[in-house]
Amino acid sequence: MIKYIKTVAVFVSNQSEAVSFYTEMVGLEVRRKEAMGPQGDWIELAPKGGQSCLVLYPRSLMADWETRRPSIVFHCADVEQTYRDLAARGVQFQQPPQRMPWGVFAQFADPDGNEFLLQSPG
């Protein structure tokens, strides 16, 4: 039985820049960092107390990274507050939070154009 999502790969051009974005602006913490060779590291990040991790995977190690896109939704207790907190740190959102029948959501992108959703129950 699957209990939770362990990792989701996000293909990045610059791991250092990506670590700064996700830790300083989004508020995640580095959970694991191990050398994979001269082209990059295995870096896992997660929210404090979270089980699922993002892996900041170097594009240089994935020839077809251009055709791969993550679909990642972060659960939040309050999307509006999370939106305000992240926007205050410089995270760029495509639009303010929206209410839908299935909940409240907001969408943002990282420096490499990977898009993410924040979602909370309606």
PADRENRO-48704 format. One record per atom (N, C-alpha, C): residue in three letters; residue number from 1; x, y, z; atom name. Coordinates in nm, 2 decimals. Layout:
N
+---------+-----+--------+--------+--------+-------+
| residuo | num |     c1 |     c2 |     c3 | atomo |
+---------+-----+--------+--------+--------+-------+
|     Ala | NUM |      X |      Y |      Z |    CA |
...
+---------+-----+--------+--------+--------+-------+
***
This chain:
122
+---------+-----+--------+--------+--------+-------+
| residuo | num |     c1 |     c2 |     c3 | atomo |
+---------+-----+--------+--------+--------+-------+
|     Met |   1 |   0.08 |  -0.12 |   0.00 |     N |
|     Met |   1 |   0.00 |   0.00 |   0.00 |    CA |
|     Met |   1 |   0.09 |   0.12 |   0.00 |     C |
|     Ile |   2 |   0.06 |   0.22 |  -0.09 |     N |
|     Ile |   2 |   0.13 |   0.34 |  -0.09 |    CA |
|     Ile |   2 |   0.08 |   0.43 |   0.02 |     C |
|     Lys |   3 |   0.18 |   0.49 |   0.10 |     N |
|     Lys |   3 |   0.14 |   0.57 |   0.21 |    CA |
|     Lys |   3 |   0.15 |   0.72 |   0.18 |     C |
|     Tyr |   4 |   0.25 |   0.76 |   0.10 |     N |
|     Tyr |   4 |   0.27 |   0.90 |   0.07 |    CA |
|     Tyr |   4 |   0.37 |   0.91 |  -0.05 |     C |
|     Ile |   5 |   0.38 |   1.03 |  -0.11 |     N |
|     Ile |   5 |   0.47 |   1.05 |  -0.22 |    CA |
|     Ile |   5 |   0.61 |   1.08 |  -0.15 |     C |
|     Lys |   6 |   0.71 |   1.00 |  -0.19 |     N |
|     Lys |   6 |   0.84 |   1.02 |  -0.13 |    CA |
|     Lys |   6 |   0.91 |   1.13 |  -0.19 |     C |
|     Thr |   7 |   0.93 |   1.13 |  -0.33 |     N |
|     Thr |   7 |   1.00 |   1.24 |  -0.40 |    CA |
|     Thr |   7 |   0.93 |   1.27 |  -0.53 |     C |
|     Val |   8 |   0.95 |   1.39 |  -0.57 |     N |
|     Val |   8 |   0.91 |   1.44 |  -0.70 |    CA |
|     Val |   8 |   1.03 |   1.51 |  -0.76 |     C |
|     Ala |   9 |   1.07 |   1.48 |  -0.88 |     N |
|     Ala |   9 |   1.19 |   1.54 |  -0.94 |    CA |
|     Ala |   9 |   1.15 |   1.68 |  -1.00 |     C |
|     Val |  10 |   1.23 |   1.78 |  -0.98 |     N |
|     Val |  10 |   1.21 |   1.91 |  -1.05 |    CA |
|     Val |  10 |   1.34 |   1.93 |  -1.12 |     C |
|     Phe |  11 |   1.34 |   1.94 |  -1.25 |     N |
|     Phe |  11 |   1.46 |   1.96 |  -1.33 |    CA |
|     Phe |  11 |   1.51 |   2.11 |  -1.33 |     C |
|     Val |  12 |   1.63 |   2.13 |  -1.28 |     N |
|     Val |  12 |   1.67 |   2.27 |  -1.26 |    CA |
|     Val |  12 |   1.81 |   2.29 |  -1.33 |     C |
|     Ser |  13 |   1.83 |   2.41 |  -1.38 |     N |
|     Ser |  13 |   1.95 |   2.45 |  -1.45 |    CA |
|     Ser |  13 |   2.06 |   2.48 |  -1.35 |     C |
|     Asn |  14 |   2.03 |   2.53 |  -1.23 |     N |
|     Asn |  14 |   2.13 |   2.57 |  -1.14 |    CA |
|     Asn |  14 |   2.09 |   2.52 |  -1.00 |     C |
|     Gln |  15 |   2.15 |   2.42 |  -0.94 |     N |
|     Gln |  15 |   2.11 |   2.37 |  -0.82 |    CA |
|     Gln |  15 |   2.12 |   2.47 |  -0.70 |     C |
|     Ser |  16 |   2.23 |   2.55 |  -0.70 |     N |
|     Ser |  16 |   2.25 |   2.64 |  -0.59 |    CA |
|     Ser |  16 |   2.13 |   2.75 |  -0.59 |     C |
|     Glu |  17 |   2.10 |   2.80 |  -0.71 |     N |
|     Glu |  17 |   1.99 |   2.90 |  -0.72 |    CA |
|     Glu |  17 |   1.86 |   2.84 |  -0.68 |     C |
|     Ala |  18 |   1.84 |   2.71 |  -0.72 |     N |
|     Ala |  18 |   1.71 |   2.64 |  -0.69 |    CA |
|     Ala |  18 |   1.70 |   2.62 |  -0.53 |     C |
|     Val |  19 |   1.81 |   2.58 |  -0.47 |     N |
|     Val |  19 |   1.81 |   2.56 |  -0.33 |    CA |
|     Val |  19 |   1.78 |   2.69 |  -0.26 |     C |
|     Ser |  20 |   1.84 |   2.80 |  -0.30 |     N |
|     Ser |  20 |   1.81 |   2.93 |  -0.24 |    CA |
|     Ser |  20 |   1.66 |   2.97 |  -0.26 |     C |
|     Phe |  21 |   1.61 |   2.95 |  -0.37 |     N |
|     Phe |  21 |   1.46 |   2.98 |  -0.40 |    CA |
|     Phe |  21 |   1.37 |   2.90 |  -0.30 |     C |
|     Tyr |  22 |   1.39 |   2.77 |  -0.30 |     N |
|     Tyr |  22 |   1.30 |   2.68 |  -0.23 |    CA |
|     Tyr |  22 |   1.32 |   2.69 |  -0.07 |     C |
|     Thr |  23 |   1.44 |   2.72 |  -0.03 |     N |
|     Thr |  23 |   1.46 |   2.74 |   0.12 |    CA |
|     Thr |  23 |   1.43 |   2.88 |   0.17 |     C |
|     Glu |  24 |   1.48 |   2.98 |   0.10 |     N |
|     Glu |  24 |   1.47 |   3.12 |   0.15 |    CA |
|     Glu |  24 |   1.33 |   3.18 |   0.11 |     C |
|     Met |  25 |   1.28 |   3.14 |  -0.01 |     N |
|     Met |  25 |   1.15 |   3.21 |  -0.05 |    CA |
|     Met |  25 |   1.03 |   3.12 |  -0.02 |     C |
|     Val |  26 |   1.04 |   2.99 |  -0.05 |     N |
|     Val |  26 |   0.93 |   2.90 |  -0.03 |    CA |
|     Val |  26 |   0.92 |   2.84 |   0.11 |     C |
|     Gly |  27 |   1.03 |   2.83 |   0.18 |     N |
|     Gly |  27 |   1.04 |   2.79 |   0.32 |    CA |
|     Gly |  27 |   1.06 |   2.64 |   0.34 |     C |
|     Leu |  28 |   1.11 |   2.57 |   0.24 |     N |
|     Leu |  28 |   1.14 |   2.43 |   0.26 |    CA |
|     Leu |  28 |   1.28 |   2.42 |   0.32 |     C |
|     Glu |  29 |   1.31 |   2.30 |   0.37 |     N |
|     Glu |  29 |   1.44 |   2.27 |   0.43 |    CA |
|     Glu |  29 |   1.51 |   2.16 |   0.35 |     C |
|     Val |  30 |   1.64 |   2.16 |   0.35 |     N |
|     Val |  30 |   1.72 |   2.06 |   0.28 |    CA |
|     Val |  30 |   1.72 |   1.94 |   0.38 |     C |
|     Arg |  31 |   1.67 |   1.82 |   0.32 |     N |
|     Arg |  31 |   1.66 |   1.70 |   0.40 |    CA |
|     Arg |  31 |   1.78 |   1.61 |   0.37 |     C |
|     Arg |  32 |   1.83 |   1.61 |   0.25 |     N |
|     Arg |  32 |   1.94 |   1.52 |   0.21 |    CA |
|     Arg |  32 |   2.02 |   1.59 |   0.10 |     C |
|     Lys |  33 |   2.15 |   1.57 |   0.10 |     N |
|     Lys |  33 |   2.23 |   1.62 |  -0.01 |    CA |
|     Lys |  33 |   2.35 |   1.53 |  -0.02 |     C |
|     Glu |  34 |   2.36 |   1.47 |  -0.14 |     N |
|     Glu |  34 |   2.47 |   1.37 |  -0.16 |    CA |
|     Glu |  34 |   2.53 |   1.39 |  -0.30 |     C |
|     Ala |  35 |   2.66 |   1.38 |  -0.31 |     N |
|     Ala |  35 |   2.72 |   1.40 |  -0.44 |    CA |
|     Ala |  35 |   2.68 |   1.29 |  -0.54 |     C |
|     Met |  36 |   2.65 |   1.33 |  -0.66 |     N |
|     Met |  36 |   2.62 |   1.24 |  -0.77 |    CA |
|     Met |  36 |   2.73 |   1.24 |  -0.87 |     C |
|     Gly |  37 |   2.83 |   1.32 |  -0.85 |     N |
|     Gly |  37 |   2.94 |   1.33 |  -0.95 |    CA |
|     Gly |  37 |   2.96 |   1.48 |  -0.98 |     C |
|     Pro |  38 |   3.05 |   1.51 |  -1.08 |     N |
|     Pro |  38 |   3.08 |   1.64 |  -1.11 |    CA |
|     Pro |  38 |   2.97 |   1.73 |  -1.17 |     C |
|     Gln |  39 |   2.86 |   1.66 |  -1.22 |     N |
|     Gln |  39 |   2.75 |   1.74 |  -1.28 |    CA |
|     Gln |  39 |   2.64 |   1.78 |  -1.18 |     C |
|     Gly |  40 |   2.65 |   1.73 |  -1.05 |     N |
|     Gly |  40 |   2.55 |   1.77 |  -0.96 |    CA |
|     Gly |  40 |   2.53 |   1.68 |  -0.84 |     C |
|     Asp |  41 |   2.44 |   1.72 |  -0.75 |     N |
|     Asp |  41 |   2.42 |   1.65 |  -0.63 |    CA |
|     Asp |  41 |   2.27 |   1.60 |  -0.63 |     C |
|     Trp |  42 |   2.25 |   1.50 |  -0.54 |     N |
|     Trp |  42 |   2.11 |   1.46 |  -0.51 |    CA |
|     Trp |  42 |   2.07 |   1.54 |  -0.39 |     C |
|     Ile |  43 |   1.97 |   1.63 |  -0.42 |     N |
|     Ile |  43 |   1.92 |   1.72 |  -0.31 |    CA |
|     Ile |  43 |   1.77 |   1.70 |  -0.29 |     C |
|     Glu |  44 |   1.74 |   1.67 |  -0.17 |     N |
|     Glu |  44 |   1.59 |   1.66 |  -0.14 |    CA |
|     Glu |  44 |   1.56 |   1.77 |  -0.04 |     C |
|     Leu |  45 |   1.44 |   1.83 |  -0.07 |     N |
|     Leu |  45 |   1.39 |   1.94 |   0.02 |    CA |
|     Leu |  45 |   1.24 |   1.90 |   0.05 |     C |
|     Ala |  46 |   1.20 |   1.95 |   0.17 |     N |
|     Ala |  46 |   1.06 |   1.92 |   0.21 |    CA |
|     Ala |  46 |   1.02 |   2.03 |   0.31 |     C |
|     Pro |  47 |   0.89 |   2.05 |   0.33 |     N |
|     Pro |  47 |   0.84 |   2.13 |   0.44 |    CA |
|     Pro |  47 |   0.88 |   2.07 |   0.57 |     C |
|     Lys |  48 |   0.90 |   2.16 |   0.67 |     N |
|     Lys |  48 |   0.93 |   2.10 |   0.81 |    CA |
|     Lys |  48 |   0.82 |   2.00 |   0.85 |     C |
|     Gly |  49 |   0.86 |   1.88 |   0.89 |     N |
|     Gly |  49 |   0.77 |   1.78 |   0.93 |    CA |
|     Gly |  49 |   0.70 |   1.70 |   0.82 |     C |
|     Gly |  50 |   0.73 |   1.74 |   0.69 |     N |
|     Gly |  50 |   0.67 |   1.67 |   0.58 |    CA |
|     Gly |  50 |   0.74 |   1.54 |   0.55 |     C |
|     Gln |  51 |   0.66 |   1.45 |   0.48 |     N |
|     Gln |  51 |   0.72 |   1.32 |   0.44 |    CA |
|     Gln |  51 |   0.77 |   1.33 |   0.30 |     C |
|     Ser |  52 |   0.70 |   1.40 |   0.21 |     N |
|     Ser |  52 |   0.73 |   1.40 |   0.07 |    CA |
|     Ser |  52 |   0.84 |   1.50 |   0.04 |     C |
|     Cys |  53 |   0.93 |   1.47 |  -0.05 |     N |
|     Cys |  53 |   1.04 |   1.57 |  -0.08 |    CA |
|     Cys |  53 |   1.04 |   1.60 |  -0.23 |     C |
|     Leu |  54 |   1.09 |   1.72 |  -0.26 |     N |
|     Leu |  54 |   1.13 |   1.76 |  -0.40 |    CA |
|     Leu |  54 |   1.27 |   1.72 |  -0.41 |     C |
|     Val |  55 |   1.31 |   1.66 |  -0.53 |     N |
|     Val |  55 |   1.45 |   1.64 |  -0.56 |    CA |
|     Val |  55 |   1.48 |   1.74 |  -0.67 |     C |
|     Leu |  56 |   1.59 |   1.82 |  -0.64 |     N |
|     Leu |  56 |   1.63 |   1.92 |  -0.74 |    CA |
|     Leu |  56 |   1.73 |   1.85 |  -0.83 |     C |
|     Tyr |  57 |   1.68 |   1.80 |  -0.94 |     N |
|     Tyr |  57 |   1.76 |   1.71 |  -1.03 |    CA |
|     Tyr |  57 |   1.83 |   1.80 |  -1.14 |     C |
|     Pro |  58 |   1.96 |   1.79 |  -1.15 |     N |
|     Pro |  58 |   2.03 |   1.87 |  -1.25 |    CA |
|     Pro |  58 |   1.98 |   1.83 |  -1.40 |     C |
|     Arg |  59 |   1.94 |   1.93 |  -1.47 |     N |
|     Arg |  59 |   1.91 |   1.91 |  -1.61 |    CA |
|     Arg |  59 |   2.02 |   1.85 |  -1.69 |     C |
|     Ser |  60 |   2.14 |   1.88 |  -1.65 |     N |
|     Ser |  60 |   2.26 |   1.82 |  -1.73 |    CA |
|     Ser |  60 |   2.27 |   1.67 |  -1.72 |     C |
|     Leu |  61 |   2.20 |   1.61 |  -1.63 |     N |
|     Leu |  61 |   2.20 |   1.46 |  -1.61 |    CA |
|     Leu |  61 |   2.08 |   1.40 |  -1.68 |     C |
|     Met |  62 |   1.99 |   1.48 |  -1.74 |     N |
|     Met |  62 |   1.87 |   1.42 |  -1.80 |    CA |
|     Met |  62 |   1.85 |   1.48 |  -1.94 |     C |
|     Ala |  63 |   1.89 |   1.40 |  -2.04 |     N |
|     Ala |  63 |   1.89 |   1.45 |  -2.18 |    CA |
|     Ala |  63 |   1.76 |   1.50 |  -2.22 |     C |
|     Asp |  64 |   1.65 |   1.44 |  -2.18 |     N |
|     Asp |  64 |   1.51 |   1.47 |  -2.22 |    CA |
|     Asp |  64 |   1.44 |   1.56 |  -2.12 |     C |
|     Trp |  65 |   1.51 |   1.63 |  -2.04 |     N |
|     Trp |  65 |   1.44 |   1.71 |  -1.94 |    CA |
|     Trp |  65 |   1.34 |   1.81 |  -2.00 |     C |
|     Glu |  66 |   1.36 |   1.86 |  -2.12 |     N |
|     Glu |  66 |   1.27 |   1.95 |  -2.18 |    CA |
|     Glu |  66 |   1.13 |   1.90 |  -2.20 |     C |
|     Thr |  67 |   1.11 |   1.77 |  -2.21 |     N |
|     Thr |  67 |   0.98 |   1.71 |  -2.23 |    CA |
|     Thr |  67 |   0.92 |   1.67 |  -2.10 |     C |
|     Arg |  68 |   0.99 |   1.67 |  -1.99 |     N |
|     Arg |  68 |   0.94 |   1.63 |  -1.86 |    CA |
|     Arg |  68 |   0.90 |   1.75 |  -1.78 |     C |
|     Arg |  69 |   0.78 |   1.75 |  -1.73 |     N |
|     Arg |  69 |   0.73 |   1.85 |  -1.64 |    CA |
|     Arg |  69 |   0.66 |   1.79 |  -1.52 |     C |
|     Pro |  70 |   0.70 |   1.85 |  -1.40 |     N |
|     Pro |  70 |   0.64 |   1.80 |  -1.28 |    CA |
|     Pro |  70 |   0.50 |   1.85 |  -1.27 |     C |
|     Ser |  71 |   0.41 |   1.78 |  -1.20 |     N |
|     Ser |  71 |   0.28 |   1.83 |  -1.16 |    CA |
|     Ser |  71 |   0.27 |   1.81 |  -1.01 |     C |
|     Ile |  72 |   0.29 |   1.92 |  -0.94 |     N |
|     Ile |  72 |   0.31 |   1.91 |  -0.80 |    CA |
|     Ile |  72 |   0.21 |   2.01 |  -0.73 |     C |
|     Val |  73 |   0.14 |   1.96 |  -0.63 |     N |
|     Val |  73 |   0.04 |   2.03 |  -0.56 |    CA |
|     Val |  73 |   0.09 |   2.03 |  -0.41 |     C |
|     Phe |  74 |   0.10 |   2.14 |  -0.35 |     N |
|     Phe |  74 |   0.13 |   2.15 |  -0.21 |    CA |
|     Phe |  74 |   0.00 |   2.18 |  -0.13 |     C |
|     His |  75 |  -0.03 |   2.09 |  -0.04 |     N |
|     His |  75 |  -0.14 |   2.11 |   0.05 |    CA |
|     His |  75 |  -0.11 |   2.22 |   0.15 |     C |
|     Cys |  76 |  -0.21 |   2.31 |   0.17 |     N |
|     Cys |  76 |  -0.19 |   2.41 |   0.27 |    CA |
|     Cys |  76 |  -0.32 |   2.42 |   0.35 |     C |
|     Ala |  77 |  -0.31 |   2.45 |   0.48 |     N |
|     Ala |  77 |  -0.43 |   2.47 |   0.56 |    CA |
|     Ala |  77 |  -0.50 |   2.60 |   0.52 |     C |
|     Asp |  78 |  -0.43 |   2.70 |   0.47 |     N |
|     Asp |  78 |  -0.49 |   2.83 |   0.43 |    CA |
|     Asp |  78 |  -0.41 |   2.89 |   0.31 |     C |
|     Val |  79 |  -0.46 |   2.87 |   0.20 |     N |
|     Val |  79 |  -0.39 |   2.91 |   0.07 |    CA |
|     Val |  79 |  -0.37 |   3.06 |   0.07 |     C |
|     Glu |  80 |  -0.48 |   3.14 |   0.12 |     N |
|     Glu |  80 |  -0.46 |   3.28 |   0.12 |    CA |
|     Glu |  80 |  -0.35 |   3.33 |   0.20 |     C |
|     Gln |  81 |  -0.33 |   3.28 |   0.32 |     N |
|     Gln |  81 |  -0.22 |   3.32 |   0.41 |    CA |
|     Gln |  81 |  -0.09 |   3.27 |   0.35 |     C |
|     Thr |  82 |  -0.08 |   3.15 |   0.30 |     N |
|     Thr |  82 |   0.04 |   3.10 |   0.24 |    CA |
|     Thr |  82 |   0.08 |   3.19 |   0.12 |     C |
|     Tyr |  83 |  -0.02 |   3.23 |   0.04 |     N |
|     Tyr |  83 |   0.00 |   3.31 |  -0.08 |    CA |
|     Tyr |  83 |   0.07 |   3.45 |  -0.03 |     C |
|     Arg |  84 |   0.01 |   3.51 |   0.08 |     N |
|     Arg |  84 |   0.06 |   3.63 |   0.13 |    CA |
|     Arg |  84 |   0.20 |   3.62 |   0.18 |     C |
|     Asp |  85 |   0.23 |   3.51 |   0.25 |     N |
|     Asp |  85 |   0.36 |   3.49 |   0.30 |    CA |
|     Asp |  85 |   0.47 |   3.47 |   0.19 |     C |
|     Leu |  86 |   0.43 |   3.39 |   0.09 |     N |
|     Leu |  86 |   0.53 |   3.36 |  -0.02 |    CA |
|     Leu |  86 |   0.55 |   3.48 |  -0.10 |     C |
|     Ala |  87 |   0.44 |   3.55 |  -0.13 |     N |
|     Ala |  87 |   0.45 |   3.67 |  -0.22 |    CA |
|     Ala |  87 |   0.53 |   3.78 |  -0.15 |     C |
|     Ala |  88 |   0.53 |   3.79 |  -0.02 |     N |
|     Ala |  88 |   0.61 |   3.88 |   0.06 |    CA |
|     Ala |  88 |   0.76 |   3.85 |   0.05 |     C |
|     Arg |  89 |   0.79 |   3.72 |   0.03 |     N |
|     Arg |  89 |   0.93 |   3.68 |   0.01 |    CA |
|     Arg |  89 |   0.97 |   3.69 |  -0.13 |     C |
|     Gly |  90 |   0.89 |   3.73 |  -0.22 |     N |
|     Gly |  90 |   0.93 |   3.75 |  -0.36 |    CA |
|     Gly |  90 |   0.88 |   3.64 |  -0.46 |     C |
|     Val |  91 |   0.80 |   3.54 |  -0.41 |     N |
|     Val |  91 |   0.75 |   3.44 |  -0.50 |    CA |
|     Val |  91 |   0.65 |   3.50 |  -0.60 |     C |
|     Gln |  92 |   0.66 |   3.48 |  -0.73 |     N |
|     Gln |  92 |   0.58 |   3.54 |  -0.83 |    CA |
|     Gln |  92 |   0.46 |   3.44 |  -0.86 |     C |
|     Phe |  93 |   0.34 |   3.49 |  -0.84 |     N |
|     Phe |  93 |   0.22 |   3.41 |  -0.86 |    CA |
|     Phe |  93 |   0.16 |   3.45 |  -0.99 |     C |
|     Gln |  94 |   0.09 |   3.35 |  -1.07 |     N |
|     Gln |  94 |   0.03 |   3.39 |  -1.19 |    CA |
|     Gln |  94 |  -0.10 |   3.46 |  -1.17 |     C |
|     Gln |  95 |  -0.17 |   3.44 |  -1.05 |     N |
|     Gln |  95 |  -0.29 |   3.51 |  -1.01 |    CA |
|     Gln |  95 |  -0.31 |   3.49 |  -0.86 |     C |
|     Pro |  96 |  -0.40 |   3.58 |  -0.80 |     N |
|     Pro |  96 |  -0.42 |   3.56 |  -0.66 |    CA |
|     Pro |  96 |  -0.50 |   3.43 |  -0.64 |     C |
|     Pro |  97 |  -0.51 |   3.39 |  -0.51 |     N |
|     Pro |  97 |  -0.59 |   3.26 |  -0.48 |    CA |
|     Pro |  97 |  -0.73 |   3.27 |  -0.54 |     C |
|     Gln |  98 |  -0.77 |   3.15 |  -0.59 |     N |
|     Gln |  98 |  -0.90 |   3.14 |  -0.65 |    CA |
|     Gln |  98 |  -0.99 |   3.03 |  -0.58 |     C |
|     Arg |  99 |  -1.11 |   3.06 |  -0.56 |     N |
|     Arg |  99 |  -1.20 |   2.96 |  -0.49 |    CA |
|     Arg |  99 |  -1.27 |   2.88 |  -0.60 |     C |
|     Met | 100 |  -1.26 |   2.75 |  -0.59 |     N |
|     Met | 100 |  -1.33 |   2.66 |  -0.68 |    CA |
|     Met | 100 |  -1.41 |   2.56 |  -0.60 |     C |
|     Pro | 101 |  -1.50 |   2.48 |  -0.66 |     N |
|     Pro | 101 |  -1.58 |   2.39 |  -0.58 |    CA |
|     Pro | 101 |  -1.50 |   2.29 |  -0.50 |     C |
|     Trp | 102 |  -1.38 |   2.25 |  -0.55 |     N |
|     Trp | 102 |  -1.29 |   2.15 |  -0.49 |    CA |
|     Trp | 102 |  -1.20 |   2.21 |  -0.39 |     C |
|     Gly | 103 |  -1.20 |   2.35 |  -0.37 |     N |
|     Gly | 103 |  -1.11 |   2.41 |  -0.28 |    CA |
|     Gly | 103 |  -1.05 |   2.54 |  -0.33 |     C |
|     Val | 104 |  -0.95 |   2.59 |  -0.26 |     N |
|     Val | 104 |  -0.89 |   2.72 |  -0.29 |    CA |
|     Val | 104 |  -0.75 |   2.68 |  -0.35 |     C |
|     Phe | 105 |  -0.71 |   2.76 |  -0.45 |     N |
|     Phe | 105 |  -0.58 |   2.73 |  -0.51 |    CA |
|     Phe | 105 |  -0.51 |   2.86 |  -0.56 |     C |
|     Ala | 106 |  -0.38 |   2.85 |  -0.57 |     N |
|     Ala | 106 |  -0.30 |   2.96 |  -0.62 |    CA |
|     Ala | 106 |  -0.18 |   2.89 |  -0.69 |     C |
|     Gln | 107 |  -0.13 |   2.95 |  -0.80 |     N |
|     Gln | 107 |  -0.03 |   2.89 |  -0.88 |    CA |
|     Gln | 107 |   0.09 |   2.98 |  -0.89 |     C |
|     Phe | 108 |   0.21 |   2.92 |  -0.87 |     N |
|     Phe | 108 |   0.34 |   3.00 |  -0.89 |    CA |
|     Phe | 108 |   0.44 |   2.92 |  -0.97 |     C |
|     Ala | 109 |   0.54 |   2.99 |  -1.01 |     N |
|     Ala | 109 |   0.65 |   2.92 |  -1.08 |    CA |
|     Ala | 109 |   0.79 |   2.95 |  -1.02 |     C |
|     Asp | 110 |   0.88 |   2.86 |  -1.04 |     N |
|     Asp | 110 |   1.01 |   2.88 |  -0.98 |    CA |
|     Asp | 110 |   1.10 |   2.95 |  -1.09 |     C |
|     Pro | 111 |   1.23 |   2.98 |  -1.07 |     N |
|     Pro | 111 |   1.31 |   3.05 |  -1.16 |    CA |
|     Pro | 111 |   1.33 |   2.97 |  -1.30 |     C |
|     Asp | 112 |   1.31 |   2.84 |  -1.30 |     N |
|     Asp | 112 |   1.32 |   2.76 |  -1.42 |    CA |
|     Asp | 112 |   1.19 |   2.74 |  -1.49 |     C |
|     Gly | 113 |   1.08 |   2.80 |  -1.45 |     N |
|     Gly | 113 |   0.95 |   2.79 |  -1.51 |    CA |
|     Gly | 113 |   0.87 |   2.67 |  -1.47 |     C |
|     Asn | 114 |   0.91 |   2.59 |  -1.37 |     N |
|     Asn | 114 |   0.83 |   2.48 |  -1.32 |    CA |
|     Asn | 114 |   0.71 |   2.54 |  -1.24 |     C |
|     Glu | 115 |   0.59 |   2.49 |  -1.27 |     N |
|     Glu | 115 |   0.47 |   2.55 |  -1.21 |    CA |
|     Glu | 115 |   0.42 |   2.46 |  -1.10 |     C |
|     Phe | 116 |   0.37 |   2.52 |  -0.99 |     N |
|     Phe | 116 |   0.32 |   2.45 |  -0.87 |    CA |
|     Phe | 116 |   0.19 |   2.51 |  -0.83 |     C |
|     Leu | 117 |   0.11 |   2.43 |  -0.77 |     N |
|     Leu | 117 |  -0.02 |   2.48 |  -0.71 |    CA |
|     Leu | 117 |  -0.01 |   2.47 |  -0.56 |     C |
|     Leu | 118 |  -0.07 |   2.57 |  -0.49 |     N |
|     Leu | 118 |  -0.11 |   2.56 |  -0.35 |    CA |
|     Leu | 118 |  -0.25 |   2.53 |  -0.35 |     C |
|     Gln | 119 |  -0.30 |   2.44 |  -0.26 |     N |
|     Gln | 119 |  -0.44 |   2.40 |  -0.25 |    CA |
|     Gln | 119 |  -0.48 |   2.38 |  -0.11 |     C |
|     Ser | 120 |  -0.60 |   2.42 |  -0.07 |     N |
|     Ser | 120 |  -0.66 |   2.39 |   0.06 |    CA |
|     Ser | 120 |  -0.80 |   2.37 |   0.04 |     C |
|     Pro | 121 |  -0.87 |   2.29 |   0.13 |     N |
|     Pro | 121 |  -1.01 |   2.27 |   0.12 |    CA |
|     Pro | 121 |  -1.09 |   2.40 |   0.12 |     C |
|     Gly | 122 |  -1.20 |   2.39 |   0.05 |     N |
|     Gly | 122 |  -1.29 |   2.51 |   0.03 |    CA |
|     Gly | 122 |  -1.36 |   2.54 |   0.16 |     C |
+---------+-----+--------+--------+--------+-------+
***
